[in-house]
């Protein structure tokens, strides 16, 4: 089964429903759970561009590595007195 996806204006096809690469993607619900926020806040973060995201079918997904980079940056800022 092939699934269409788009990433920042590009398009492509996943050749299987769940690959090793797609397992590294977080849904909005998973993002909310990881951050300890509600779904509305998670979607706001996605749509604001806080996290680079892609659309897989009808779902918006975030790469785990982008999520982890965001957390690392936020922690570094707070350690140095930033926001």
PyMOL Python script that loads the backbone (N, CA, C, O; Angstrom):
from pymol import cmd

cmd.read_pdbstr("""\
ATOM      1  N   UNK A   1       0.834  -1.167   0.000  1.00  0.00           N
ATOM      2  CA  UNK A   1       0.000   0.000   0.000  1.00  0.00           C
ATOM      3  C   UNK A   1       0.887   1.241   0.000  1.00  0.00           C
ATOM      4  O   UNK A   1       1.819   1.326   0.801  1.00  0.00           O
ATOM      5  N   UNK A   2       0.622   2.193  -0.872  1.00  0.00           N
ATOM      6  CA  UNK A   2       1.399   3.414  -0.931  1.00  0.00           C
ATOM      7  C   UNK A   2       0.637   4.543  -0.272  1.00  0.00           C
ATOM      8  O   UNK A   2      -0.580   4.652  -0.420  1.00  0.00           O
ATOM      9  N   UNK A   3       1.361   5.392   0.463  1.00  0.00           N
ATOM     10  CA  UNK A   3       0.740   6.526   1.130  1.00  0.00           C
ATOM     11  C   UNK A   3       1.418   7.795   0.659  1.00  0.00           C
ATOM     12  O   UNK A   3       2.646   7.883   0.651  1.00  0.00           O
ATOM     13  N   UNK A   4       0.635   8.766   0.270  1.00  0.00           N
ATOM     14  CA  UNK A   4       1.160  10.058  -0.151  1.00  0.00           C
ATOM     15  C   UNK A   4       1.559  10.868   1.068  1.00  0.00           C
ATOM     16  O   UNK A   4       0.911  10.784   2.111  1.00  0.00           O
ATOM     17  N   UNK A   5       2.609  11.642   0.946  1.00  0.00           N
ATOM     18  CA  UNK A   5       2.964  12.585   1.993  1.00  0.00           C
ATOM     19  C   UNK A   5       3.520  13.848   1.355  1.00  0.00           C
ATOM     20  O   UNK A   5       3.992  13.824   0.218  1.00  0.00           O
ATOM     21  N   UNK A   6       3.464  14.920   2.072  1.00  0.00           N
ATOM     22  CA  UNK A   6       4.105  16.149   1.613  1.00  0.00           C
ATOM     23  C   UNK A   6       4.943  16.696   2.749  1.00  0.00           C
ATOM     24  O   UNK A   6       4.581  16.559   3.918  1.00  0.00           O
ATOM     25  N   UNK A   7       6.057  17.314   2.411  1.00  0.00           N
ATOM     26  CA  UNK A   7       6.961  17.865   3.407  1.00  0.00           C
ATOM     27  C   UNK A   7       7.424  19.223   2.927  1.00  0.00           C
ATOM     28  O   UNK A   7       8.181  19.324   1.962  1.00  0.00           O
ATOM     29  N   UNK A   8       6.979  20.243   3.585  1.00  0.00           N
ATOM     30  CA  UNK A   8       7.349  21.616   3.231  1.00  0.00           C
ATOM     31  C   UNK A   8       7.235  21.870   1.734  1.00  0.00           C
ATOM     32  O   UNK A   8       8.157  22.399   1.113  1.00  0.00           O
ATOM     33  N   UNK A   9       6.100  21.490   1.160  1.00  0.00           N
ATOM     34  CA  UNK A   9       5.848  21.761  -0.242  1.00  0.00           C
ATOM     35  C   UNK A   9       6.252  20.652  -1.192  1.00  0.00           C
ATOM     36  O   UNK A   9       5.812  20.646  -2.342  1.00  0.00           O
ATOM     37  N   UNK A  10       7.075  19.714  -0.752  1.00  0.00           N
ATOM     38  CA  UNK A  10       7.452  18.595  -1.611  1.00  0.00           C
ATOM     39  C   UNK A  10       6.462  17.459  -1.447  1.00  0.00           C
ATOM     40  O   UNK A  10       5.682  17.452  -0.495  1.00  0.00           O
ATOM     41  N   UNK A  11       6.479  16.511  -2.349  1.00  0.00           N
ATOM     42  CA  UNK A  11       5.601  15.356  -2.210  1.00  0.00           C
ATOM     43  C   UNK A  11       6.400  14.088  -2.445  1.00  0.00           C
ATOM     44  O   UNK A  11       7.490  14.127  -3.016  1.00  0.00           O
ATOM     45  N   UNK A  12       5.861  12.980  -2.008  1.00  0.00           N
ATOM     46  CA  UNK A  12       6.490  11.684  -2.195  1.00  0.00           C
ATOM     47  C   UNK A  12       5.538  10.582  -1.810  1.00  0.00           C
ATOM     48  O   UNK A  12       4.354  10.827  -1.583  1.00  0.00           O
ATOM     49  N   UNK A  13       6.044   9.375  -1.735  1.00  0.00           N
ATOM     50  CA  UNK A  13       5.208   8.222  -1.427  1.00  0.00           C
ATOM     51  C   UNK A  13       5.935   7.321  -0.445  1.00  0.00           C
ATOM     52  O   UNK A  13       7.114   7.019  -0.627  1.00  0.00           O
ATOM     53  N   UNK A  14       5.227   6.887   0.606  1.00  0.00           N
ATOM     54  CA  UNK A  14       5.737   5.822   1.466  1.00  0.00           C
ATOM     55  C   UNK A  14       5.289   4.513   0.842  1.00  0.00           C
ATOM     56  O   UNK A  14       4.130   4.375   0.451  1.00  0.00           O
ATOM     57  N   UNK A  15       6.192   3.559   0.748  1.00  0.00           N
ATOM     58  CA  UNK A  15       5.836   2.305   0.095  1.00  0.00           C
ATOM     59  C   UNK A  15       5.167   1.310   1.028  1.00  0.00           C
ATOM     60  O   UNK A  15       4.591   0.327   0.563  1.00  0.00           O
ATOM     61  N   UNK A  16       5.230   1.541   2.334  1.00  0.00           N
ATOM     62  CA  UNK A  16       4.563   0.645   3.262  1.00  0.00           C
ATOM     63  C   UNK A  16       3.901   1.471   4.351  1.00  0.00           C
ATOM     64  O   UNK A  16       4.343   2.586   4.627  1.00  0.00           O
ATOM     65  N   UNK A  17       2.848   0.950   4.980  1.00  0.00           N
ATOM     66  CA  UNK A  17       2.133   1.724   5.993  1.00  0.00           C
ATOM     67  C   UNK A  17       3.005   2.151   7.170  1.00  0.00           C
ATOM     68  O   UNK A  17       2.830   3.260   7.676  1.00  0.00           O
ATOM     69  N   UNK A  18       3.925   1.322   7.620  1.00  0.00           N
ATOM     70  CA  UNK A  18       4.762   1.667   8.776  1.00  0.00           C
ATOM     71  C   UNK A  18       6.167   1.165   8.518  1.00  0.00           C
ATOM     72  O   UNK A  18       6.417  -0.040   8.563  1.00  0.00           O
ATOM     73  N   UNK A  19       7.091   2.082   8.248  1.00  0.00           N
ATOM     74  CA  UNK A  19       8.489   1.726   8.021  1.00  0.00           C
ATOM     75  C   UNK A  19       9.314   2.176   9.218  1.00  0.00           C
ATOM     76  O   UNK A  19       8.791   2.810  10.134  1.00  0.00           O
ATOM     77  N   UNK A  20      10.586   1.853   9.212  1.00  0.00           N
ATOM     78  CA  UNK A  20      11.463   2.315  10.295  1.00  0.00           C
ATOM     79  C   UNK A  20      11.473   3.835  10.341  1.00  0.00           C
ATOM     80  O   UNK A  20      11.508   4.421  11.424  1.00  0.00           O
ATOM     81  N   UNK A  21      11.443   4.475   9.192  1.00  0.00           N
ATOM     82  CA  UNK A  21      11.445   5.938   9.149  1.00  0.00           C
ATOM     83  C   UNK A  21      10.154   6.510   9.723  1.00  0.00           C
ATOM     84  O   UNK A  21      10.197   7.483  10.476  1.00  0.00           O
ATOM     85  N   UNK A  22       9.012   5.928   9.383  1.00  0.00           N
ATOM     86  CA  UNK A  22       7.757   6.481   9.886  1.00  0.00           C
ATOM     87  C   UNK A  22       7.571   6.199  11.373  1.00  0.00           C
ATOM     88  O   UNK A  22       6.799   6.896  12.032  1.00  0.00           O
ATOM     89  N   UNK A  23       8.248   5.208  11.910  1.00  0.00           N
ATOM     90  CA  UNK A  23       8.181   4.954  13.348  1.00  0.00           C
ATOM     91  C   UNK A  23       8.864   6.078  14.120  1.00  0.00           C
ATOM     92  O   UNK A  23       8.624   6.248  15.316  1.00  0.00           O
ATOM     93  N   UNK A  24       9.715   6.848  13.438  1.00  0.00           N
ATOM     94  CA  UNK A  24      10.416   7.961  14.064  1.00  0.00           C
ATOM     95  C   UNK A  24       9.593   9.245  14.031  1.00  0.00           C
ATOM     96  O   UNK A  24      10.078  10.304  14.429  1.00  0.00           O
ATOM     97  N   UNK A  25       8.355   9.156  13.562  1.00  0.00           N
ATOM     98  CA  UNK A  25       7.484  10.321  13.460  1.00  0.00           C
ATOM     99  C   UNK A  25       6.486  10.342  14.608  1.00  0.00           C
ATOM    100  O   UNK A  25       5.953   9.303  14.997  1.00  0.00           O
ATOM    101  N   UNK A  26       6.239  11.528  15.146  1.00  0.00           N
ATOM    102  CA  UNK A  26       5.266  11.698  16.225  1.00  0.00           C
ATOM    103  C   UNK A  26       4.004  12.342  15.680  1.00  0.00           C
ATOM    104  O   UNK A  26       4.066  13.293  14.901  1.00  0.00           O
ATOM    105  N   UNK A  27       2.871  11.823  16.091  1.00  0.00           N
ATOM    106  CA  UNK A  27       1.592  12.452  15.755  1.00  0.00           C
ATOM    107  C   UNK A  27       1.376  13.626  16.706  1.00  0.00           C
ATOM    108  O   UNK A  27       2.130  13.796  17.665  1.00  0.00           O
ATOM    109  N   UNK A  28       0.358  14.430  16.447  1.00  0.00           N
ATOM    110  CA  UNK A  28       0.027  15.543  17.339  1.00  0.00           C
ATOM    111  C   UNK A  28      -0.317  15.021  18.740  1.00  0.00           C
ATOM    112  O   UNK A  28       0.068  15.628  19.739  1.00  0.00           O
ATOM    113  N   UNK A  29      -1.031  13.910  18.812  1.00  0.00           N
ATOM    114  CA  UNK A  29      -1.370  13.333  20.116  1.00  0.00           C
ATOM    115  C   UNK A  29      -0.115  12.880  20.863  1.00  0.00           C
ATOM    116  O   UNK A  29       0.004  13.091  22.070  1.00  0.00           O
ATOM    117  N   UNK A  30       0.817  12.257  20.141  1.00  0.00           N
ATOM    118  CA  UNK A  30       2.066  11.814  20.772  1.00  0.00           C
ATOM    119  C   UNK A  30       2.906  13.016  21.196  1.00  0.00           C
ATOM    120  O   UNK A  30       3.530  13.004  22.257  1.00  0.00           O
ATOM    121  N   UNK A  31       2.918  14.047  20.363  1.00  0.00           N
ATOM    122  CA  UNK A  31       3.626  15.276  20.699  1.00  0.00           C
ATOM    123  C   UNK A  31       3.047  15.888  21.975  1.00  0.00           C
ATOM    124  O   UNK A  31       3.787  16.297  22.870  1.00  0.00           O
ATOM    125  N   UNK A  32       1.726  15.946  22.045  1.00  0.00           N
ATOM    126  CA  UNK A  32       1.057  16.476  23.238  1.00  0.00           C
ATOM    127  C   UNK A  32       1.445  15.675  24.477  1.00  0.00           C
ATOM    128  O   UNK A  32       1.752  16.246  25.522  1.00  0.00           O
ATOM    129  N   UNK A  33       1.428  14.355  24.354  1.00  0.00           N
ATOM    130  CA  UNK A  33       1.766  13.489  25.489  1.00  0.00           C
ATOM    131  C   UNK A  33       3.223  13.713  25.918  1.00  0.00           C
ATOM    132  O   UNK A  33       3.509  13.811  27.111  1.00  0.00           O
ATOM    133  N   UNK A  34       4.139  13.792  24.949  1.00  0.00           N
ATOM    134  CA  UNK A  34       5.563  13.996  25.262  1.00  0.00           C
ATOM    135  C   UNK A  34       5.805  15.329  25.958  1.00  0.00           C
ATOM    136  O   UNK A  34       6.641  15.420  26.857  1.00  0.00           O
ATOM    137  N   UNK A  35       5.071  16.369  25.543  1.00  0.00           N
ATOM    138  CA  UNK A  35       5.247  17.703  26.121  1.00  0.00           C
ATOM    139  C   UNK A  35       4.410  17.927  27.370  1.00  0.00           C
ATOM    140  O   UNK A  35       4.644  18.877  28.117  1.00  0.00           O
ATOM    141  N   UNK A  36       3.435  17.055  27.597  1.00  0.00           N
ATOM    142  CA  UNK A  36       2.548  17.229  28.744  1.00  0.00           C
ATOM    143  C   UNK A  36       1.569  18.376  28.551  1.00  0.00           C
ATOM    144  O   UNK A  36       1.216  19.077  29.498  1.00  0.00           O
ATOM    145  N   UNK A  37       1.135  18.557  27.299  1.00  0.00           N
ATOM    146  CA  UNK A  37       0.169  19.607  26.968  1.00  0.00           C
ATOM    147  C   UNK A  37      -1.045  18.977  26.299  1.00  0.00           C
ATOM    148  O   UNK A  37      -1.043  17.784  25.995  1.00  0.00           O
ATOM    149  N   UNK A  38      -2.066  19.767  26.074  1.00  0.00           N
ATOM    150  CA  UNK A  38      -3.262  19.271  25.401  1.00  0.00           C
ATOM    151  C   UNK A  38      -3.089  19.224  23.889  1.00  0.00           C
ATOM    152  O   UNK A  38      -2.136  19.772  23.335  1.00  0.00           O
ATOM    153  N   UNK A  39      -4.035  18.557  23.240  1.00  0.00           N
ATOM    154  CA  UNK A  39      -4.000  18.438  21.777  1.00  0.00           C
ATOM    155  C   UNK A  39      -4.051  19.793  21.093  1.00  0.00           C
ATOM    156  O   UNK A  39      -3.364  20.015  20.096  1.00  0.00           O
ATOM    157  N   UNK A  40      -4.865  20.705  21.627  1.00  0.00           N
ATOM    158  CA  UNK A  40      -4.998  22.022  21.013  1.00  0.00           C
ATOM    159  C   UNK A  40      -3.654  22.744  21.011  1.00  0.00           C
ATOM    160  O   UNK A  40      -3.274  23.354  20.012  1.00  0.00           O
ATOM    161  N   UNK A  41      -2.942  22.673  22.124  1.00  0.00           N
ATOM    162  CA  UNK A  41      -1.625  23.302  22.209  1.00  0.00           C
ATOM    163  C   UNK A  41      -0.652  22.630  21.252  1.00  0.00           C
ATOM    164  O   UNK A  41       0.134  23.311  20.593  1.00  0.00           O
ATOM    165  N   UNK A  42      -0.690  21.316  21.167  1.00  0.00           N
ATOM    166  CA  UNK A  42       0.194  20.593  20.254  1.00  0.00           C
ATOM    167  C   UNK A  42      -0.064  21.019  18.811  1.00  0.00           C
ATOM    168  O   UNK A  42       0.877  21.273  18.059  1.00  0.00           O
ATOM    169  N   UNK A  43      -1.340  21.098  18.423  1.00  0.00           N
ATOM    170  CA  UNK A  43      -1.656  21.535  17.065  1.00  0.00           C
ATOM    171  C   UNK A  43      -1.237  22.980  16.837  1.00  0.00           C
ATOM    172  O   UNK A  43      -0.783  23.322  15.746  1.00  0.00           O
ATOM    173  N   UNK A  44      -1.381  23.831  17.844  1.00  0.00           N
ATOM    174  CA  UNK A  44      -0.940  25.230  17.717  1.00  0.00           C
ATOM    175  C   UNK A  44       0.564  25.298  17.463  1.00  0.00           C
ATOM    176  O   UNK A  44       1.025  26.089  16.640  1.00  0.00           O
ATOM    177  N   UNK A  45       1.324  24.466  18.171  1.00  0.00           N
ATOM    178  CA  UNK A  45       2.769  24.418  17.960  1.00  0.00           C
ATOM    179  C   UNK A  45       3.103  23.945  16.546  1.00  0.00           C
ATOM    180  O   UNK A  45       4.029  24.457  15.917  1.00  0.00           O
ATOM    181  N   UNK A  46       2.344  22.966  16.050  1.00  0.00           N
ATOM    182  CA  UNK A  46       2.579  22.466  14.699  1.00  0.00           C
ATOM    183  C   UNK A  46       2.286  23.538  13.658  1.00  0.00           C
ATOM    184  O   UNK A  46       3.093  23.781  12.760  1.00  0.00           O
ATOM    185  N   UNK A  47       1.139  24.172  13.783  1.00  0.00           N
ATOM    186  CA  UNK A  47       0.722  25.151  12.777  1.00  0.00           C
ATOM    187  C   UNK A  47       1.523  26.440  12.865  1.00  0.00           C
ATOM    188  O   UNK A  47       1.617  27.167  11.876  1.00  0.00           O
ATOM    189  N   UNK A  48       2.102  26.743  14.018  1.00  0.00           N
ATOM    190  CA  UNK A  48       2.904  27.968  14.159  1.00  0.00           C
ATOM    191  C   UNK A  48       4.297  27.799  13.555  1.00  0.00           C
ATOM    192  O   UNK A  48       5.013  28.781  13.359  1.00  0.00           O
ATOM    193  N   UNK A  49       4.680  26.564  13.261  1.00  0.00           N
ATOM    194  CA  UNK A  49       6.003  26.318  12.703  1.00  0.00           C
ATOM    195  C   UNK A  49       7.065  26.090  13.763  1.00  0.00           C
ATOM    196  O   UNK A  49       8.252  26.014  13.444  1.00  0.00           O
ATOM    197  N   UNK A  50       6.654  25.981  15.026  1.00  0.00           N
ATOM    198  CA  UNK A  50       7.605  25.710  16.099  1.00  0.00           C
ATOM    199  C   UNK A  50       8.374  24.422  15.813  1.00  0.00           C
ATOM    200  O   UNK A  50       9.578  24.333  16.056  1.00  0.00           O
ATOM    201  N   UNK A  51       7.661  23.436  15.296  1.00  0.00           N
ATOM    202  CA  UNK A  51       8.268  22.170  14.887  1.00  0.00           C
ATOM    203  C   UNK A  51       8.126  22.037  13.382  1.00  0.00           C
ATOM    204  O   UNK A  51       7.031  22.246  12.859  1.00  0.00           O
ATOM    205  N   UNK A  52       9.196  21.694  12.661  1.00  0.00           N
ATOM    206  CA  UNK A  52       9.016  21.343  11.253  1.00  0.00           C
ATOM    207  C   UNK A  52       8.112  20.114  11.214  1.00  0.00           C
ATOM    208  O   UNK A  52       8.325  19.166  11.970  1.00  0.00           O
ATOM    209  N   UNK A  53       7.128  20.121  10.360  1.00  0.00           N
ATOM    210  CA  UNK A  53       6.218  18.982  10.315  1.00  0.00           C
ATOM    211  C   UNK A  53       5.893  18.623   8.877  1.00  0.00           C
ATOM    212  O   UNK A  53       6.142  19.395   7.950  1.00  0.00           O
ATOM    213  N   UNK A  54       5.343  17.457   8.717  1.00  0.00           N
ATOM    214  CA  UNK A  54       4.930  16.978   7.400  1.00  0.00           C
ATOM    215  C   UNK A  54       3.538  16.392   7.518  1.00  0.00           C
ATOM    216  O   UNK A  54       3.090  16.020   8.603  1.00  0.00           O
ATOM    217  N   UNK A  55       2.881  16.320   6.411  1.00  0.00           N
ATOM    218  CA  UNK A  55       1.555  15.736   6.393  1.00  0.00           C
ATOM    219  C   UNK A  55       1.658  14.339   5.791  1.00  0.00           C
ATOM    220  O   UNK A  55       2.179  14.167   4.689  1.00  0.00           O
ATOM    221  N   UNK A  56       1.165  13.359   6.511  1.00  0.00           N
ATOM    222  CA  UNK A  56       1.134  11.972   6.040  1.00  0.00           C
ATOM    223  C   UNK A  56      -0.343  11.602   5.976  1.00  0.00           C
ATOM    224  O   UNK A  56      -0.991  11.415   7.006  1.00  0.00           O
ATOM    225  N   UNK A  57      -0.866  11.500   4.763  1.00  0.00           N
ATOM    226  CA  UNK A  57      -2.312  11.321   4.622  1.00  0.00           C
ATOM    227  C   UNK A  57      -2.999  12.542   5.176  1.00  0.00           C
ATOM    228  O   UNK A  57      -2.753  13.656   4.713  1.00  0.00           O
ATOM    229  N   UNK A  58      -3.860  12.356   6.165  1.00  0.00           N
ATOM    230  CA  UNK A  58      -4.550  13.479   6.794  1.00  0.00           C
ATOM    231  C   UNK A  58      -3.904  13.907   8.100  1.00  0.00           C
ATOM    232  O   UNK A  58      -4.357  14.859   8.737  1.00  0.00           O
ATOM    233  N   UNK A  59      -2.852  13.213   8.502  1.00  0.00           N
ATOM    234  CA  UNK A  59      -2.218  13.484   9.794  1.00  0.00           C
ATOM    235  C   UNK A  59      -0.971  14.350   9.652  1.00  0.00           C
ATOM    236  O   UNK A  59      -0.221  14.216   8.685  1.00  0.00           O
ATOM    237  N   UNK A  60      -0.756  15.223  10.603  1.00  0.00           N
ATOM    238  CA  UNK A  60       0.451  16.044  10.660  1.00  0.00           C
ATOM    239  C   UNK A  60       1.439  15.317  11.570  1.00  0.00           C
ATOM    240  O   UNK A  60       1.074  14.900  12.669  1.00  0.00           O
ATOM    241  N   UNK A  61       2.688  15.163  11.122  1.00  0.00           N
ATOM    242  CA  UNK A  61       3.703  14.412  11.858  1.00  0.00           C
ATOM    243  C   UNK A  61       4.955  15.248  12.060  1.00  0.00           C
ATOM    244  O   UNK A  61       5.272  16.118  11.248  1.00  0.00           O
ATOM    245  N   UNK A  62       5.667  14.975  13.158  1.00  0.00           N
ATOM    246  CA  UNK A  62       6.915  15.635  13.505  1.00  0.00           C
ATOM    247  C   UNK A  62       7.992  14.567  13.628  1.00  0.00           C
ATOM    248  O   UNK A  62       7.774  13.520  14.237  1.00  0.00           O
ATOM    249  N   UNK A  63       9.145  14.836  13.050  1.00  0.00           N
ATOM    250  CA  UNK A  63      10.247  13.885  13.214  1.00  0.00           C
ATOM    251  C   UNK A  63      10.716  13.927  14.659  1.00  0.00           C
ATOM    252  O   UNK A  63      10.853  15.002  15.244  1.00  0.00           O
ATOM    253  N   UNK A  64      10.961  12.756  15.233  1.00  0.00           N
ATOM    254  CA  UNK A  64      11.414  12.681  16.630  1.00  0.00           C
ATOM    255  C   UNK A  64      12.692  13.495  16.817  1.00  0.00           C
ATOM    256  O   UNK A  64      12.856  14.150  17.846  1.00  0.00           O
ATOM    257  N   UNK A  65      13.585  13.464  15.855  1.00  0.00           N
ATOM    258  CA  UNK A  65      14.845  14.212  15.993  1.00  0.00           C
ATOM    259  C   UNK A  65      14.596  15.726  16.057  1.00  0.00           C
ATOM    260  O   UNK A  65      15.327  16.436  16.747  1.00  0.00           O
ATOM    261  N   UNK A  66      13.579  16.227  15.350  1.00  0.00           N
ATOM    262  CA  UNK A  66      13.235  17.650  15.444  1.00  0.00           C
ATOM    263  C   UNK A  66      12.638  17.971  16.808  1.00  0.00           C
ATOM    264  O   UNK A  66      12.914  19.027  17.378  1.00  0.00           O
ATOM    265  N   UNK A  67      11.827  17.067  17.326  1.00  0.00           N
ATOM    266  CA  UNK A  67      11.260  17.233  18.664  1.00  0.00           C
ATOM    267  C   UNK A  67      12.373  17.274  19.703  1.00  0.00           C
ATOM    268  O   UNK A  67      12.377  18.146  20.572  1.00  0.00           O
ATOM    269  N   UNK A  68      13.315  16.339  19.621  1.00  0.00           N
ATOM    270  CA  UNK A  68      14.409  16.272  20.583  1.00  0.00           C
ATOM    271  C   UNK A  68      15.312  17.499  20.490  1.00  0.00           C
ATOM    272  O   UNK A  68      15.801  17.976  21.515  1.00  0.00           O
ATOM    273  N   UNK A  69      15.545  18.022  19.282  1.00  0.00           N
ATOM    274  CA  UNK A  69      16.341  19.240  19.108  1.00  0.00           C
ATOM    275  C   UNK A  69      15.638  20.425  19.750  1.00  0.00           C
ATOM    276  O   UNK A  69      16.290  21.275  20.356  1.00  0.00           O
ATOM    277  N   UNK A  70      14.315  20.493  19.626  1.00  0.00           N
ATOM    278  CA  UNK A  70      13.532  21.561  20.252  1.00  0.00           C
ATOM    279  C   UNK A  70      13.691  21.514  21.770  1.00  0.00           C
ATOM    280  O   UNK A  70      13.922  22.543  22.405  1.00  0.00           O
ATOM    281  N   UNK A  71      13.568  20.336  22.342  1.00  0.00           N
ATOM    282  CA  UNK A  71      13.698  20.174  23.796  1.00  0.00           C
ATOM    283  C   UNK A  71      15.107  20.584  24.237  1.00  0.00           C
ATOM    284  O   UNK A  71      15.264  21.310  25.219  1.00  0.00           O
ATOM    285  N   UNK A  72      16.119  20.124  23.519  1.00  0.00           N
ATOM    286  CA  UNK A  72      17.501  20.451  23.868  1.00  0.00           C
ATOM    287  C   UNK A  72      17.725  21.965  23.833  1.00  0.00           C
ATOM    288  O   UNK A  72      18.340  22.524  24.742  1.00  0.00           O
ATOM    289  N   UNK A  73      17.229  22.623  22.791  1.00  0.00           N
ATOM    290  CA  UNK A  73      17.374  24.074  22.666  1.00  0.00           C
ATOM    291  C   UNK A  73      16.677  24.795  23.812  1.00  0.00           C
ATOM    292  O   UNK A  73      17.231  25.729  24.391  1.00  0.00           O
ATOM    293  N   UNK A  74      15.458  24.359  24.140  1.00  0.00           N
ATOM    294  CA  UNK A  74      14.717  24.995  25.238  1.00  0.00           C
ATOM    295  C   UNK A  74      15.447  24.813  26.570  1.00  0.00           C
ATOM    296  O   UNK A  74      15.481  25.732  27.387  1.00  0.00           O
ATOM    297  N   UNK A  75      16.025  23.643  26.789  1.00  0.00           N
ATOM    298  CA  UNK A  75      16.737  23.390  28.042  1.00  0.00           C
ATOM    299  C   UNK A  75      18.009  24.237  28.115  1.00  0.00           C
ATOM    300  O   UNK A  75      18.348  24.760  29.177  1.00  0.00           O
ATOM    301  N   UNK A  76      18.716  24.371  26.983  1.00  0.00           N
ATOM    302  CA  UNK A  76      19.929  25.185  26.958  1.00  0.00           C
ATOM    303  C   UNK A  76      19.596  26.646  27.237  1.00  0.00           C
ATOM    304  O   UNK A  76      20.325  27.323  27.962  1.00  0.00           O
ATOM    305  N   UNK A  77      18.498  27.131  26.665  1.00  0.00           N
ATOM    306  CA  UNK A  77      18.072  28.520  26.902  1.00  0.00           C
ATOM    307  C   UNK A  77      17.762  28.747  28.370  1.00  0.00           C
ATOM    308  O   UNK A  77      18.156  29.761  28.946  1.00  0.00           O
ATOM    309  N   UNK A  78      17.046  27.789  28.980  1.00  0.00           N
ATOM    310  CA  UNK A  78      16.673  27.975  30.381  1.00  0.00           C
ATOM    311  C   UNK A  78      17.892  27.895  31.297  1.00  0.00           C
ATOM    312  O   UNK A  78      17.922  28.547  32.341  1.00  0.00           O
ATOM    313  N   UNK A  79      18.893  27.108  30.922  1.00  0.00           N
ATOM    314  CA  UNK A  79      20.122  27.027  31.714  1.00  0.00           C
ATOM    315  C   UNK A  79      20.908  28.327  31.668  1.00  0.00           C
ATOM    316  O   UNK A  79      21.632  28.660  32.606  1.00  0.00           O
ATOM    317  N   UNK A  80      20.759  29.070  30.553  1.00  0.00           N
ATOM    318  CA  UNK A  80      21.485  30.316  30.372  1.00  0.00           C
ATOM    319  C   UNK A  80      20.616  31.534  30.662  1.00  0.00           C
ATOM    320  O   UNK A  80      20.982  32.655  30.308  1.00  0.00           O
ATOM    321  N   UNK A  81      19.473  31.324  31.302  1.00  0.00           N
ATOM    322  CA  UNK A  81      18.612  32.427  31.691  1.00  0.00           C
ATOM    323  C   UNK A  81      17.716  32.952  30.593  1.00  0.00           C
ATOM    324  O   UNK A  81      17.095  34.001  30.762  1.00  0.00           O
ATOM    325  N   UNK A  82      17.628  32.248  29.460  1.00  0.00           N
ATOM    326  CA  UNK A  82      16.770  32.680  28.360  1.00  0.00           C
ATOM    327  C   UNK A  82      15.351  32.198  28.545  1.00  0.00           C
ATOM    328  O   UNK A  82      15.025  31.546  29.537  1.00  0.00           O
ATOM    329  N   UNK A  83      14.519  32.521  27.594  1.00  0.00           N
ATOM    330  CA  UNK A  83      13.103  32.136  27.661  1.00  0.00           C
ATOM    331  C   UNK A  83      12.908  30.791  27.031  1.00  0.00           C
ATOM    332  O   UNK A  83      11.785  30.287  26.986  1.00  0.00           O
TER     333      UNK A  83
END
""", "prot")
cmd.dss("prot")
cmd.show_as("cartoon", "prot")
cmd.util.cbc("prot")
cmd.orient("prot")
